[in-house]
């Protein structure tokens, strides 16, 4: 973008360099703009009134960045303030490669807002060689009578033919504007530029090497003017002239177009274009600035002094993270086909496709039935998708008849094993059993109302046939020969009819009658040498006789 140049001679004339006794102007400086430099030496106070006052540069800036261009010295120190703020030390470009050279950006300041600013520069040590100050005006700035510079890289400069654009260009004498130039050694190469203003100037670099160099300059539709820069008679040397005026023209304020065409180039000569200047008018328009290589020494008017926009950096990081999250979310999306219900007239609707996130998609069965018609539900192509667990089994209702085995699915549990048949007790042959003394088998019948009658007779009737025990009830171990008598437990019989009681006192204990087994139709069991005893008050009941009966002999 075009910038506004404030030359040192104009600043001194307008008393923007104060006090004037502390500033000395030097002319015929080949490497300086308009061939002038103004020097402030802090070691010398000068002479006359005000010589003891500290020097300063006071400016009003209508832009967003300001630069101080000149010839730096190693001991130079400066302070500055913006809009009455506190004084701050300036960060200067005093590198070894820049010391003593012309066209060096000694100091650069970024202003945070696009408005007018009051800038004060205070040299405090060393010597300041000031060439000019420049600033980038904001877009709606209406400039009048300001000198505007246009760099060779400005997009409004249109080139034709063969040109070489050099970045970070330098010479032993110094640096061109923004350290860039455009050069050519091809006759017929040209460039043009449209502007609104007056007093045009074209500047470049010159070096007295062997050869000739000439070019033509045309303003609007007027006749072109030829300029011979080297005719071949120059003294050959390696001296460089920076900011050398190649062409100047006073113009009527208004819109103009300048066209520069290289006419003749011989030997080692080159046409090297650096920048143009013109005087602005109220109709001069400024476009947004193009990208320019930042200079070495730079300050910021913000309190932090940072050279970077922290908000822009943080915003870029957040935007990057948001874009990464959206890309990851879109990669995980899956398509789920949502079936529409079937109408009552059996017309099937077209299935619609709905994009949903996999994390919120539940597993559906492979098929679903809607109104008697089947609709497939897509599950996606993921092999590791979550599947819903099978529903819990609900057994069918019981049916009459035997349970039929099913071909697949749930099977009824097996039936419990049958209960074992109770077995009668068998004597153990491994030891002795204490049994009562053998006694005649009798039938005991209690009298009615717990008052037994002596001399009664047992009930008559045939005894039920006896059957031998089954083979499964026989003892598993070999048995010794049985004793002389055994006890046979007769099955219970119904009690005889009650008989009349005799009058007499009531006995506290029941009386028993002994009835031989033969009268009952029972034969003694040779397996046991015992008699049958029954408990009182029951058919066949009675206390057992005393005595021990030896067990079977081993």
C-alpha positions in Angstrom: 0.0 0.0 0.0 1.2 3.5 -0.6 2.7 5.2 2.4 3.1 8.8 3.5 6.7 10.1 3.6 7.8 12.9 5.9 11.2 14.1 4.8 13.7 15.4 7.4 14.0 18.7 5.7 10.2 19.3 5.8 10.1 18.2 9.5 12.9 20.7 10.4 11.2 23.5 8.4 7.8 22.8 10.1 9.5 22.9 13.6 8.6 19.3 14.3 12.2 18.8 15.2 12.8 20.8 18.3 14.7 22.7 19.5 16.2 23.5 16.1 19.5 24.3 17.7 20.0 20.6 18.5 19.4 19.4 14.8 21.9 19.9 12.0 20.9 19.3 8.3 23.3 17.8 5.8 22.9 17.9 2.0 24.3 16.0 -1.0 23.9 12.7 0.6 23.8 10.2 -2.3 22.1 7.4 -0.3 19.4 9.6 1.3 15.9 10.5 0.1 16.1 13.9 -1.6 19.8 13.7 -0.8 19.4 15.2 2.7 20.1 13.9 6.3 19.4 15.7 9.6 21.6 14.8 12.5 21.1 15.1 16.3 24.3 14.5 18.3 23.5 14.1 22.0 27.2 14.7 22.8 26.9 18.3 21.6 24.3 20.7 22.9 24.7 23.2 20.1 24.7 26.9 20.5 22.1 29.6 21.1 18.8 29.7 23.0 17.3 26.4 23.7 20.5 24.4 23.2 20.2 23.0 26.7 16.6 21.6 26.0 16.3 17.9 25.3 15.7 17.2 21.6 12.4 15.7 20.4 10.4 14.8 17.3 6.7 15.6 17.6 4.3 14.2 14.9 0.7 13.6 14.3 0.2 10.2 12.6 -2.9 9.3 10.7 -2.2 5.6 10.2 -1.5 2.2 11.8 2.3 1.9 11.5 5.2 4.4 11.6 8.8 3.8 10.7 12.0 5.9 11.1 14.5 5.5 8.3 18.1 6.8 8.5 21.7 5.8 9.2 22.0 4.0 12.6 24.9 4.3 15.0 26.1 1.8 17.6 25.5 4.1 20.6 22.1 5.4 19.6 19.4 5.3 22.3 15.8 6.6 22.1 12.5 6.8 24.1 9.0 7.4 22.8 5.4 8.0 24.0 2.1 7.7 22.2 -0.9 9.9 23.0 0.6 11.2 26.2 1.3 7.7 27.6 4.3 7.0 29.8 7.8 7.1 28.2 9.1 3.8 26.9 12.5 2.8 25.6 12.5 2.2 21.8 13.7 -1.1 20.3 16.2 -0.1 17.7 17.9 -1.8 14.8 21.5 -1.3 15.6 22.9 -4.6 14.3 26.4 -4.7 13.1 25.3 -5.3 9.5 23.2 -2.1 9.6 25.6 0.3 11.3 26.6 3.3 9.0 24.4 2.3 6.1 21.7 4.4 4.5 18.0 3.4 4.0 17.9 1.4 7.3 14.7 1.1 9.2 16.0 2.1 12.6 12.8 1.9 14.5 9.3 0.7 13.7 6.1 1.1 15.8 2.7 -0.7 15.3 -0.3 1.4 16.4 -3.3 -0.5 17.6 -6.2 1.7 16.3 -6.9 3.3 13.0 -7.1 6.9 14.2 -4.9 9.9 14.6 -2.1 9.5 17.2 0.3 12.0 18.7 3.8 10.5 18.7 6.8 11.9 20.5 10.4 10.6 19.9 13.1 11.5 22.4 16.8 10.8 21.5 18.7 10.2 24.8 22.2 9.0 23.7 24.4 8.7 20.7 23.8 10.3 17.3 20.6 10.1 15.3 21.0 10.4 11.5 17.4 11.0 10.3 16.5 10.6 6.6 12.7 10.5 6.8 9.7 9.0 8.6 6.9 7.1 6.9 3.6 5.7 8.0 0.8 3.6 6.5 -2.4 5.7 6.4 -5.8 4.1 7.2 -8.1 3.5 4.3 -10.4 6.5 4.7 -7.7 9.0 5.3 -8.1 12.1 3.1 -4.6 13.4 2.6 -3.6 16.7 1.1 -0.1 17.8 0.1 1.5 14.7 1.6 4.2 12.9 -0.2 3.0 9.4 -0.9 5.4 6.5 -1.7 4.6 3.4 -3.8 6.9 0.4 -3.4 7.9 -1.7 -6.4 5.9 -4.6 -5.0 2.6 -2.7 -4.8 -0.1 -4.7 -6.6 -1.2 -1.5 -8.4 2.1 -1.5 -10.3 1.6 -3.5 -13.5 4.7 -5.0 -15.2 5.2 -6.1 -18.7 8.1 -8.0 -20.2 11.0 -9.7 -18.3 11.5 -8.5 -14.7 13.3 -9.9 -11.7 11.9 -9.2 -8.3 14.6 -9.3 -5.6 13.7 -9.7 -1.9 16.1 -8.6 0.9 18.2 -6.7 -1.6 21.2 -4.7 -0.2 24.3 -3.0 -1.3 27.5 -2.0 0.5 26.0 1.6 0.8 22.6 0.6 2.2 19.2 -0.7 1.5 16.4 0.2 -0.9 12.8 0.9 0.4 11.5 -2.2 2.2 14.7 -4.0 0.9 13.1 -4.9 -2.4 13.7 -3.9 -6.0 12.5 -4.9 -9.5 15.2 -5.0 -12.2 15.6 -5.8 -15.9 18.3 -5.8 -18.7 15.8 -6.4 -21.5 14.9 -3.6 -23.8 11.1 -3.1 -24.2 10.3 -4.2 -20.6 7.9 -1.7 -19.0 5.6 -1.0 -16.1 2.7 1.4 -15.5 0.9 2.9 -12.5 -2.4 4.9 -12.1 -2.7 7.4 -9.3 -4.6 10.6 -8.3 -2.3 13.4 -7.3 0.5 15.6 -8.7 4.3 16.0 -8.8 5.4 12.5 -9.8 8.8 11.0 -9.0 10.4 7.6 -10.0 13.3 6.4 -7.9 15.8 3.6 -8.3 19.3 2.4 -7.8 22.3 3.3 -10.0 25.8 1.9 -10.3 28.4 3.3 -12.7 29.4 0.0 -14.5 30.3 -0.5 -18.1 27.5 0.0 -20.6 24.6 2.3 -21.5 21.2 2.6 -20.0 18.2 4.7 -21.2 14.4 4.7 -20.7 11.3 6.6 -21.8 8.6 8.1 -19.4 5.1 8.8 -20.6 2.4 10.6 -18.6 -1.2 9.8 -19.8 -1.4 10.3 -23.6 1.4 12.8 -23.8 4.5 12.3 -25.7 7.1 10.0 -24.0 10.2 11.6 -22.6 13.5 9.8 -23.0 16.1 9.8 -20.2 19.7 8.6 -20.6 21.0 7.4 -17.3 24.4 6.1 -18.5 25.9 6.9 -21.9 28.9 4.7 -21.6 31.3 7.5 -20.7 30.9 7.2 -16.9 33.8 6.3 -14.6 33.4 2.6 -13.9 33.3 1.8 -10.2 31.3 -0.2 -7.6 29.6 2.9 -6.1 25.9 2.5 -5.4 23.5 5.5 -5.4 20.3 4.7 -3.3 17.0 6.6 -3.8 18.4 8.0 -7.0 15.7 10.1 -8.9 15.3 8.6 -12.3 12.4 10.8 -13.4 10.4 13.8 -11.9 7.4 15.7 -13.3 5.2 18.4 -12.0 1.6 17.6 -12.9 -1.8 19.2 -12.5 -3.7 17.6 -9.6 -5.9 14.8 -10.8 -5.9 11.3 -12.1 -2.9 10.2 -14.1 -1.1 7.2 -15.5 2.6 6.9 -15.9 4.3 4.3 -18.2 8.0 3.5 -18.0 9.7 1.6 -20.8 13.3 0.5 -20.9 14.8 1.7 -24.2 18.5 0.7 -24.3 20.6 -1.6 -22.0 24.1 -2.6 -22.9 27.1 -4.0 -21.1 26.6 -4.7 -17.3 23.9 -2.1 -16.9 20.5 -2.8 -15.4 17.4 -0.8 -14.9 16.7 -1.1 -11.1 13.3 0.3 -10.0 12.7 0.9 -6.2 9.7 3.1 -5.7 7.6 6.1 -6.9 6.3 9.2 -5.1 3.5 11.7 -5.8 1.9 14.5 -4.0 -1.6 13.5 -2.7 -4.8 15.5 -3.1 -8.2 15.3 -1.3 -9.3 12.7 -3.9 -6.4 10.4 -3.3 -7.6 6.9 -2.3 -5.6 4.4 -0.2 -6.2 0.7 -0.5 -5.5 -1.9 2.3 -1.8 -2.6 2.8 -0.1 -5.4 1.1 2.2 -7.8 2.9 5.6 -6.2 3.5 8.6 -7.8 5.1 8.7 -6.6 8.7 11.8 -4.5 9.6 14.2 -5.6 12.3 13.4 -3.0 15.0 9.7 -2.9 16.0 7.6 -1.7 18.9 4.0 -1.8 19.7 1.8 0.8 21.2 0.0 -1.8 23.4 1.0 -2.1 27.1 2.4 -5.6 26.6 4.7 -4.6 23.8 3.9 -7.9 22.0 4.6 -8.1 18.3 1.8 -10.6 17.8 -1.9 -10.4 18.0 -2.7 -12.7 20.9 -6.4 -12.7 20.1 -5.8 -13.8 16.6 -3.5 -16.6 17.7 -6.0 -17.9 20.3 -8.9 -17.6 17.8 -6.9 -19.6 15.2 -6.2 -22.4 17.8 -9.9 -22.6 18.8 -11.0 -22.6 15.1 -8.5 -25.4 14.4 -9.8 -27.5 17.3 -13.4 -26.9 16.2 -12.6 -28.0 12.6 -10.8 -31.1 13.9 -13.8 -32.0 16.1 -16.3 -31.5 13.2 -14.2 -33.8 10.9 -13.9 -36.5 13.6 -17.7 -36.2 14.2 -18.5 -36.5 10.5 -16.3 -39.6 10.2 -18.2 -41.4 12.9 -21.6 -40.7 11.4 -23.6 -43.6 10.0 -26.8 -43.8 7.9 -29.9 -45.2 9.5 -32.9 -46.0 7.3 -36.1 -45.0 9.2 -39.1 -46.8 7.7 -42.3 -44.9 7.3 -45.7 -46.5 8.3 -47.9 -48.1 5.7 -51.1 -46.3 4.9 -54.5 -48.0 5.3 -54.9 -48.5 1.6 -51.8 -50.8 1.5 -49.7 -48.3 -0.3 -46.0 -48.4 0.8 -44.2 -45.1 1.4 -40.6 -44.7 0.2 -38.2 -45.1 3.1 -36.4 -41.9 4.1 -32.8 -41.7 5.1 -31.9 -39.9 8.3 -28.3 -39.1 9.3 -27.7 -39.8 13.0 -24.7 -40.2 15.2 -23.6 -43.7 15.9 -23.3 -42.9 19.6 -27.0 -42.3 19.8 -28.2 -45.2 17.5 -29.8 -48.1 19.3 -29.6 -51.6 17.9 -32.7 -52.7 16.0 -33.7 -56.2 14.9 -32.9 -57.2 11.3 -36.5 -56.8 10.3 -39.6 -55.1 11.6 -43.2 -55.6 10.6 -45.4 -52.6 9.9 -49.0 -53.4 8.9 -48.2 -56.9 7.6 -45.3 -55.7 5.5 -41.6 -56.1 6.4 -39.2 -53.1 6.4 -35.5 -53.6 6.8 -33.6 -51.4 9.2 -30.0 -50.8 8.3 -27.4 -51.5 11.0 -24.5 -49.9 9.2 -21.3 -51.7 8.2 -19.5 -51.6 11.5 -18.5 -55.0 12.7 -17.9 -53.8 16.2 -21.2 -52.0 16.7 -23.0 -52.5 20.0 -25.8 -55.1 19.9 -28.7 -55.2 22.3 -28.8 -58.3 24.5 -31.5 -60.9 23.8 -34.8 -60.5 25.7 -35.4 -62.6 28.7 -37.1 -65.9 28.1 -40.8 -66.1 28.9 -42.0 -69.7 29.1 -45.2 -70.6 27.2 -48.4 -71.1 29.1 -49.0 -74.7 30.3 -50.9 -77.0 28.0 -53.0 -80.0 28.6 -51.3 -83.3 27.9 -47.7 -84.4 28.0 -45.0 -81.9 27.4 -43.8 -82.2 23.8 -40.1 -81.6 23.2 -39.3 -78.6 21.1 -37.0 -78.6 18.1 -35.1 -75.6 19.3 -35.2 -73.0 22.0 -36.1 -73.6 25.6 -36.3 -77.2 27.0 -38.2 -78.2 30.1 -36.0 -79.2 33.1 -35.6 -83.0 33.7 -38.0 -84.7 36.1 -36.7 -85.4 39.6 -35.5 -89.0 40.2 -38.0 -91.4 41.8 -38.0 -91.7 45.6 -36.3 -94.9 46.8 -38.6 -97.6 48.2 -38.3 -97.9 52.0 -36.7 -101.1 53.2 -37.5 -103.0 56.5 -34.9 -103.0 59.1 -32.6 -106.0 59.1 -30.4 -107.0 62.0 -26.7 -106.4 61.8 -24.6 -109.5 62.1 -21.5 -107.6 63.1 -22.5 -107.3 66.8 -25.0 -108.2 69.5 -28.5 -106.9 69.9 -30.2 -106.7 73.2 -33.6 -108.2 72.8 -36.2 -109.4 75.4 -36.3 -113.0 76.8 -38.4 -115.4 74.8 -41.9 -115.7 76.1 -45.1 -117.2 75.0 -46.8 -115.0 72.5 -50.1 -113.7 73.9 -52.8 -111.3 72.7 -53.3 -108.3 74.8 -56.6 -106.6 74.8 -57.3 -103.6 77.1 -60.8 -103.3 78.7 -63.1 -100.5 77.8 -62.5 -97.1 79.4 -58.9 -98.2 80.3 -60.4 -100.8 82.7 -59.2 -104.2 81.4 -61.2 -107.3 82.1 -59.4 -110.4 83.1 -60.2 -113.6 81.5 -61.4 -112.2 78.2 -60.9 -114.1 75.0 -59.1 -112.8 71.9 -61.0 -112.0 68.8 -61.7 -115.0 66.6 -61.2 -115.2 62.9 -58.8 -116.7 60.5 -55.4 -115.1 60.3 -54.4 -113.5 57.0 -52.1 -115.6 54.9 -48.4 -114.8 55.4 -46.0 -114.4 52.5 -42.3 -114.6 52.6 -40.3 -111.4 52.3 -39.1 -110.5 48.8 -35.5 -111.4 47.9 -34.6 -107.7 48.0 -35.3 -107.6 51.8 -33.0 -110.4 52.7 -29.7 -109.5 54.3 -26.8 -108.9 52.1 -24.3 -110.6 54.4 -24.4 -114.3 55.1 -26.4 -115.1 58.2 -25.7 -117.7 61.0 -28.2 -120.4 61.8 -31.3 -118.7 63.3 -32.3 -119.3 67.0 -35.1 -121.5 68.1 -37.8 -118.9 68.1 -38.5 -115.7 66.2 -41.0 -112.9 66.3 -43.5 -112.4 63.5 -45.2 -109.1 63.4 -48.8 -109.7 62.6 -50.6 -107.1 60.7 -52.9 -104.9 62.7 -56.4 -106.1 63.2 -59.6 -104.4 64.1 -60.3 -104.5 67.9 -63.0 -106.8 69.2 -66.3 -105.4 70.3 -66.4 -103.8 73.7 -67.5 -106.0 76.7 -69.3 -105.1 79.8 -67.3 -103.8 82.7 -67.5 -105.4 86.1 -68.1 -103.2 89.0 -65.1 -102.6 91.1 -62.5 -100.1 91.8 -60.6 -98.5 88.8 -57.1 -99.7 88.2 -54.4 -97.1 87.7 -52.6 -99.2 85.1 -54.0 -101.4 82.4 -54.1 -105.2 82.8 -53.0 -107.5 80.0 -54.0 -110.9 79.0 -51.6 -113.4 77.5 -52.8 -115.1 74.4 -50.6 -117.8 72.8 -49.7 -117.4 69.2 -51.3 -120.6 68.3 -54.7 -119.3 69.2 -54.1 -116.3 66.9 -53.2 -118.7 64.1 -49.6 -117.6 64.0 -46.6 -119.8 64.1 -43.4 -118.8 65.8 -40.6 -117.5 63.6 -37.5 -119.6 64.0 -35.3 -116.6 62.8 -35.6 -114.9 66.2 -35.8 -116.2 69.7 -38.3 -113.5 70.8 -41.9 -113.1 71.6 -44.3 -110.5 70.2 -45.0 -107.6 72.5 -47.4 -104.7 72.0 -47.9 -101.4 73.7 -50.7 -100.8 76.2 -54.1 -99.5 75.1 -53.5 -100.6 71.5 -54.4 -103.8 69.8 -51.6 -106.2 70.6 -50.0 -103.7 72.9 -48.1 -104.5 76.1 -44.8 -103.9 77.9 -41.9 -106.0 76.7 -40.7 -108.7 79.1 -37.4 -108.1 80.8 -34.2 -109.9 79.9 -31.5 -109.8 77.3 -31.5 -112.1 74.3 -28.1 -112.8 72.8 -27.7 -111.9 69.2 -26.9 -114.4 66.4 -23.7 -116.3 66.9 -20.9 -115.3 64.7 
